[in-house]
Amino acid sequence: MKSLFGLFVILISLLFNLKSAIAFDYAPEIGDLAPSFHLEGINKSIKSKKIWDSNELKGKWIVLYFYPKDFTAGCTLEAKGFSQLKNDFSKYNAEIIGISADNQDSHDSFCSEKSINYTLLSDPNGTISAKYGSWIPPYSDRNTFLISPEGEITYRWISVLPINHAKEVLNILKKNI
């Protein structure tokens, strides 16, 4: 009888804690050191560069955003938002970097056709996306991380809505400087 009562208590506690269990994510927390990356990518302004390494960005703010797929409506909206505000981010010593599973040819076409003026990196196996809790095979989930010049996660956005997201990130960056 005691074991049946114990099982009942466990089941009830699980039901009441189900929401918190579902809401759990694997993304780095604010204050954590940002996971490093070393990926191939595209930046139309730096045509000779093919590999980007997070260590090269020390001393700068990094807006690192993950997105599902080039040329889709939400991803295009988000990418254009960051492109339109790139000069504003630059005033605050911030680099914008987008990561998806798309290959470099797709990124190259996306940047050309949609006038994307910052770096897009290819993470075809989701290795880096997974380190940021942003991998739902076969795509990256739409998450964004603001990384300080010291390499710490300063702010994070999980399951982003792309409309006005770039403005929201810029406003948080301004508050942290």
N, C-alpha and C positions, 0 to 999 in steps of 0.2 A: 504494500500500500504506500509506503514511504517513497519507493522508487517511482511509482506512478505519479505521485504528487510532485516529485522533483522534476520529472519529465514535463508535466503540465506547466510548472513554473518556467522552465527553460523555453518551452514553446511560446508562452505568453510574452516573455521578455524579448524573444526574437521578433514576434509580430510588432511590438512597440518600437523596436530598434531597426526595423526593416528600412525605413526611409534613410537613416544615417548610413546604413550598409550600402544602399544603392547609390548614394551621393558620393561615395568614396572615389577619389581619383588618385592616379599614380604620378601626377605632375609634381615637379619640385616646388617646395613651399617658399614663401617670401623669407629672405634671409639665407637660403641655401646657396651654395656655390653653383653656378650654372654649369651643367654638363658641357664638356668641350665638344667641338665638332671639327671635322676635316672632310670637306665634301667638294665635289665638282660642281661648277655652276656657271652662270652667265651674268654679266653686267655689261650693258651696251656701251658704257663710258670707258670701260677698261677691257677692251677686246682681247688683249694678249693674256689676261689672267684667266686661268681655268680651274684652279684649286683655291678654296677659301678655308682658312684655319682660324678658329676662335682666338688663338694666342696672338694673332696679328692685330686683333682689335682691342687689346688691353689699353686702357686709358680713354676709351670711348664708351658712350652709352650705346647699347644695342637694343633695337626693337626687333625681336626674333619672333616671327609669326609663322605658324603652320597652317596649311590650307589643303583642301582635298585635290583639286584638279584645275590645271590651266584651262582657260576659255569657258568655264561654267559661269553662270550668271552671278552667283554670290562671290565667287573667287575673283571675277573680273571687277566687280563693284569694290571689293576690299582692296585689291591691288591698285586700282585707279585712285582710291582715296589716299593711299600712302604716297603715290606718285605726285598727286596735287600738292601734298604738304611736305614733300621732300626737302625743299629749301628751308622751311620752318624747323624741321628736325635737325638739319645741318647746323643751324644757328646755335643749337644746344649740344653740339658735338655728338650727335646721334646718327648711327648707321641703321638703315632699314634692311632687313634680310628676310626673305620669304623662303620657306622650305616646303616642298611637296615630293611625291613619289615620281613626278613627271621627269622624263629625261631631258638632257640639255637641248636637243633639237626642239622639243615642245616649248621649253622655256624661251629659247631664242625666238621662235615664231610669236609666242605670247608677248614678249617684250616689244618686238617690232610692231605687231598689229595693234597693241593696246597702249603703246607708248609708256611702258614701264621703265622707270629711270633709276632703278636700284638693283641690288643683287638678288637673284633667285637661285637657290641651291637644289640639287637633285639628291633625293634620299630614297632610291628605288626599293630598297629592302626594309625601309622604316627603322633602321638602326638608331639614328639620332632622334627621330620622331618618338620612338619608344622611350628613350632616355628622358624625354620631356613629357611623358604620359600622353602623347598625342598620336598614337598609332592605333588605327582600327583597320586592319588589313582589308583591302589593299591600298588604303588611303590614309593620309594624315588627317587628324581631327583639327577643327578650326580653333586653335589656342594661340595666345600671344603672351610673350614674356618680355618685360622691360628689365634689362640687365645693366647694372651699374658699371662704371669704369673699373671698379675693383673686381668685377666678375660675379657679383651676387645678384640673385633674383630680387628685384626691388618691388615689382608688381606683376600680377599675372591675371590673365583673362581666360577662363575656361568655357568652351562651347560658345564662341563668339558669334554675335549677329553682325554681319559685315557692314550694314548701313551705319555711317558716321563713326565707325570704329577707329579710324585713323585719328579723327579729331579727339576722341576720348583718350587715346594713348598719348597724343601730344599734350593734352591738358594735364595728365598725370605726370608726364616728363617735366613740364614746367614747374609743377609743385615740388618735385624732388630735387630741383637744381638750386 
